[in-house]
Amino acid sequence: MRKPPRIKLPSPIHAGAIIEIRTLATHVMETGNRKDGASNIIPRDIIHTFTASFNDSEVFSADLNSGISPNPYIAFFMKVPRSGTLTLTWQDDSGTTTVEKIAINVT
């Protein structure tokens, strides 16, 4: 990814609340089906795996395929039992792994 992903969390967050986490990754999501101006196939480069962990315990994961649009938006819900660290990870075909860690403090 060229830019860090955008992540949106509600505020404030209360212990035991179910919250929605929204992410937007800036990525071309090239399918490998198109050709460039010289008729060469543009290699596939998509985000193929997204995972979310809270305090090192996986709470959400998604395997993405070539049908996903550029700049994929992913939203999911999770229950927040206590304060901790939310770790979001995107992996793409070019070998790039993007990791964002967000401290969640419950009120």
Buried (B, 14 or more C-beta within 10 A) or exposed (E): BEEEBEBEEEEEBEEEBEBEBEBBBEBBBBBEEEEEEEEEEEEBBBBBBBBBBBEEEEBBEBEBEEEBEEBBEBEBEBEBEEEBEBBBBBBBBEEEEBEBEEEBEBE
